[in-house]
Amino acid sequence: MKHALLPAALALVIAIGAVATQVCPVDKTTMTATGETREEEGKTLAEYRCEKGHVYWIAVD
């Protein structure tokens, strides 16, 4: 049972890290998740936007 929870725990840690540390590659400002998601090639992508309007879709799983 312990081994079954390990992948889920690891995915959660990665997702939290991805959400907490996104920086816009154009102007180096903090990016904020918009709440929009989509599926692409089996991956879940979340939309992030910086204060200047640059938009990026970042894999969250």
PyMOL commands that place a pseudoatom at each C-alpha (Angstrom):
pseudoatom trace, name=CA, resn=MET, resi=1, chain=A, elem=C, hetatm=0, pos=[0.000, 0.000, 0.000]
pseudoatom trace, name=CA, resn=LYS, resi=2, chain=A, elem=C, hetatm=0, pos=[2.875, 2.415, 0.745]
pseudoatom trace, name=CA, resn=HIS, resi=3, chain=A, elem=C, hetatm=0, pos=[4.217, 2.004, -2.767]
pseudoatom trace, name=CA, resn=ALA, resi=4, chain=A, elem=C, hetatm=0, pos=[0.827, 2.811, -4.294]
pseudoatom trace, name=CA, resn=LEU, resi=5, chain=A, elem=C, hetatm=0, pos=[0.794, 6.234, -2.635]
pseudoatom trace, name=CA, resn=LEU, resi=6, chain=A, elem=C, hetatm=0, pos=[4.327, 7.174, -3.671]
pseudoatom trace, name=CA, resn=PRO, resi=7, chain=A, elem=C, hetatm=0, pos=[3.522, 8.149, -7.296]
pseudoatom trace, name=CA, resn=ALA, resi=8, chain=A, elem=C, hetatm=0, pos=[0.524, 10.222, -6.183]
pseudoatom trace, name=CA, resn=ALA, resi=9, chain=A, elem=C, hetatm=0, pos=[2.581, 11.995, -3.529]
pseudoatom trace, name=CA, resn=LEU, resi=10, chain=A, elem=C, hetatm=0, pos=[5.369, 12.700, -6.009]
pseudoatom trace, name=CA, resn=ALA, resi=11, chain=A, elem=C, hetatm=0, pos=[2.905, 14.085, -8.572]
pseudoatom trace, name=CA, resn=LEU, resi=12, chain=A, elem=C, hetatm=0, pos=[1.421, 16.361, -5.917]
pseudoatom trace, name=CA, resn=VAL, resi=13, chain=A, elem=C, hetatm=0, pos=[4.838, 17.720, -4.926]
pseudoatom trace, name=CA, resn=ILE, resi=14, chain=A, elem=C, hetatm=0, pos=[5.711, 18.381, -8.575]
pseudoatom trace, name=CA, resn=ALA, resi=15, chain=A, elem=C, hetatm=0, pos=[2.378, 20.104, -9.219]
pseudoatom trace, name=CA, resn=ILE, resi=16, chain=A, elem=C, hetatm=0, pos=[2.732, 22.337, -6.165]
pseudoatom trace, name=CA, resn=GLY, resi=17, chain=A, elem=C, hetatm=0, pos=[6.264, 23.271, -7.217]
pseudoatom trace, name=CA, resn=ALA, resi=18, chain=A, elem=C, hetatm=0, pos=[5.083, 24.046, -10.731]
pseudoatom trace, name=CA, resn=VAL, resi=19, chain=A, elem=C, hetatm=0, pos=[2.282, 26.281, -9.465]
pseudoatom trace, name=CA, resn=ALA, resi=20, chain=A, elem=C, hetatm=0, pos=[4.408, 28.103, -6.916]
pseudoatom trace, name=CA, resn=THR, resi=21, chain=A, elem=C, hetatm=0, pos=[7.408, 29.053, -9.043]
pseudoatom trace, name=CA, resn=GLN, resi=22, chain=A, elem=C, hetatm=0, pos=[6.352, 30.033, -12.554]
pseudoatom trace, name=CA, resn=VAL, resi=23, chain=A, elem=C, hetatm=0, pos=[8.260, 33.003, -13.973]
pseudoatom trace, name=CA, resn=CYS, resi=24, chain=A, elem=C, hetatm=0, pos=[7.579, 34.628, -17.332]
pseudoatom trace, name=CA, resn=PRO, resi=25, chain=A, elem=C, hetatm=0, pos=[10.475, 33.837, -19.684]
pseudoatom trace, name=CA, resn=VAL, resi=26, chain=A, elem=C, hetatm=0, pos=[9.974, 37.153, -21.517]
pseudoatom trace, name=CA, resn=ASP, resi=27, chain=A, elem=C, hetatm=0, pos=[10.020, 39.718, -18.713]
pseudoatom trace, name=CA, resn=LYS, resi=28, chain=A, elem=C, hetatm=0, pos=[10.904, 37.614, -15.625]
pseudoatom trace, name=CA, resn=THR, resi=29, chain=A, elem=C, hetatm=0, pos=[7.765, 38.604, -13.683]
pseudoatom trace, name=CA, resn=THR, resi=30, chain=A, elem=C, hetatm=0, pos=[5.681, 36.140, -11.678]
pseudoatom trace, name=CA, resn=MET, resi=31, chain=A, elem=C, hetatm=0, pos=[3.038, 34.254, -13.639]
pseudoatom trace, name=CA, resn=THR, resi=32, chain=A, elem=C, hetatm=0, pos=[-0.387, 33.502, -12.202]
pseudoatom trace, name=CA, resn=ALA, resi=33, chain=A, elem=C, hetatm=0, pos=[-2.557, 30.489, -13.021]
pseudoatom trace, name=CA, resn=THR, resi=34, chain=A, elem=C, hetatm=0, pos=[-5.790, 31.561, -14.723]
pseudoatom trace, name=CA, resn=GLY, resi=35, chain=A, elem=C, hetatm=0, pos=[-7.649, 28.395, -13.763]
pseudoatom trace, name=CA, resn=GLU, resi=36, chain=A, elem=C, hetatm=0, pos=[-7.981, 27.263, -17.373]
pseudoatom trace, name=CA, resn=THR, resi=37, chain=A, elem=C, hetatm=0, pos=[-6.760, 23.762, -18.240]
pseudoatom trace, name=CA, resn=ARG, resi=38, chain=A, elem=C, hetatm=0, pos=[-6.660, 21.579, -21.333]
pseudoatom trace, name=CA, resn=GLU, resi=39, chain=A, elem=C, hetatm=0, pos=[-5.494, 18.120, -22.332]
pseudoatom trace, name=CA, resn=GLU, resi=40, chain=A, elem=C, hetatm=0, pos=[-2.836, 17.751, -25.015]
pseudoatom trace, name=CA, resn=GLU, resi=41, chain=A, elem=C, hetatm=0, pos=[-1.054, 14.523, -25.971]
pseudoatom trace, name=CA, resn=GLY, resi=42, chain=A, elem=C, hetatm=0, pos=[-2.103, 12.893, -22.689]
pseudoatom trace, name=CA, resn=LYS, resi=43, chain=A, elem=C, hetatm=0, pos=[-0.817, 15.779, -20.543]
pseudoatom trace, name=CA, resn=THR, resi=44, chain=A, elem=C, hetatm=0, pos=[-2.818, 18.266, -18.504]
pseudoatom trace, name=CA, resn=LEU, resi=45, chain=A, elem=C, hetatm=0, pos=[-1.768, 21.833, -19.245]
pseudoatom trace, name=CA, resn=ALA, resi=46, chain=A, elem=C, hetatm=0, pos=[-2.602, 24.866, -17.110]
pseudoatom trace, name=CA, resn=GLU, resi=47, chain=A, elem=C, hetatm=0, pos=[-2.746, 28.395, -18.487]
pseudoatom trace, name=CA, resn=TYR, resi=48, chain=A, elem=C, hetatm=0, pos=[-0.480, 30.966, -16.824]
pseudoatom trace, name=CA, resn=ARG, resi=49, chain=A, elem=C, hetatm=0, pos=[-0.387, 34.708, -17.503]
pseudoatom trace, name=CA, resn=CYS, resi=50, chain=A, elem=C, hetatm=0, pos=[2.052, 37.382, -16.373]
pseudoatom trace, name=CA, resn=GLU, resi=51, chain=A, elem=C, hetatm=0, pos=[1.095, 40.950, -15.498]
pseudoatom trace, name=CA, resn=LYS, resi=52, chain=A, elem=C, hetatm=0, pos=[2.066, 42.130, -18.985]
pseudoatom trace, name=CA, resn=GLY, resi=53, chain=A, elem=C, hetatm=0, pos=[-0.264, 39.621, -20.651]
pseudoatom trace, name=CA, resn=HIS, resi=54, chain=A, elem=C, hetatm=0, pos=[2.135, 36.929, -21.877]
pseudoatom trace, name=CA, resn=VAL, resi=55, chain=A, elem=C, hetatm=0, pos=[0.346, 33.557, -21.820]
pseudoatom trace, name=CA, resn=TYR, resi=56, chain=A, elem=C, hetatm=0, pos=[1.919, 30.115, -21.496]
pseudoatom trace, name=CA, resn=TRP, resi=57, chain=A, elem=C, hetatm=0, pos=[0.445, 26.636, -21.170]
pseudoatom trace, name=CA, resn=ILE, resi=58, chain=A, elem=C, hetatm=0, pos=[2.497, 24.642, -18.671]
pseudoatom trace, name=CA, resn=ALA, resi=59, chain=A, elem=C, hetatm=0, pos=[2.257, 20.889, -18.030]
pseudoatom trace, name=CA, resn=VAL, resi=60, chain=A, elem=C, hetatm=0, pos=[1.034, 20.122, -14.524]
pseudoatom trace, name=CA, resn=ASP, resi=61, chain=A, elem=C, hetatm=0, pos=[1.235, 16.326, -14.593]
for i in range(1, 61): cmd.bond("trace and resi %d" % i, "trace and resi %d" % (i + 1))
show_as sticks, trace
zoom trace
